[in-house]
Amino acid sequence: MIEILLSAATRERLRHEIAGVLAQRPHRLITPDEARGAAIDIAFISRDVTGGSSKTQLERSLLDFYVPLRAASRLTWVHTHSAGADRPIFPELLQRGVRVTTSSGANAPIVAQTAVGAVLALARRFPRLAAAQRDRAWRQLLTDAPPPLAGQTAVVVGFGPIGQRIAKLLEAFELNVRIVRRSASTANSFSFDDVDLALHDADWLILACPLTPQTDRLIDARRLGLLADGAHVINVARGEVLVQADLIDALAQCKLAGAYLDVFEQEPLVAASPLWDLPNVIVSPHSAGHSSGNAAVVDRM
């Protein structure tokens, strides 16, 4: 008998598909409320389980799911709806010998569209236009017209499913794209050891990499200083990849022209953070990959 831990909503949605995959093999689909005394083998952490939880602030649905997960001595495999496995629970499970898999690539098209949408919004000064609209002021971009994107240089850090799609979309707008990845393989790609070379005089820095020991605090004041004056930063990776205080200083001093930030060192972003009020910053609440179609993609993986 295979016992699978999942939410009640996910059980209802996937019971027939799971039965089809397991064919005649006996199995039982168990929710956290039913898990007492169960011998759980597999668990699926779906979006409705994590809800709006961050790494440090867990919603009740996730806390309730962790209880049987931690108590499951027979547990061998946990799959999560998310692309990353940097929540504290996952190293804990790995230390127990549990296999942890992610849904990397499931929301890659959505995140890539968001990142490139942010490039377009910042390049065309949408935050400034939105502020003018709130003021009911007719402020045309005549004396400070934005330059064309064509010919500008963008650095995409991370070349997984998200980074690959971002690079392809940027090339359609005629940007020169440099890639930072584990190992350089083409003329326009750089290893993480050579990230400084990639950043030199770049107009756009787009972070789309997983959080690892190699990428933790990868971008600090010194590396932001390598970018061209008036550069922009897009972060759809993890907040810890970027030293947030250094970014705030670069924005406040106008070394950088703007930023789109979907992730932060601490989430939710604290109300006292100056990022909320900087006119050249778009703050997004870790929502770059959210789409009503994601569940269907994850279910097929």
Beta strands, then each sheet from edge to edge (+ up, - down):
strand 1: 2-5
strand 2: 27-30
strand 3: 42-45
strand 4: 77-80
strand 5: 99-101
strand 6: 153-157
strand 7: 176-181
strand 8: 189-191
strand 9: 204-207
strand 10: 231-235
strand 11: 256-261
strand 12: 281-283
sheet 1: 2+ 1+ 3+ 4+ 5+
sheet 2: 8+ 7+ 6+ 9+ 10+ 11+ 12+
end
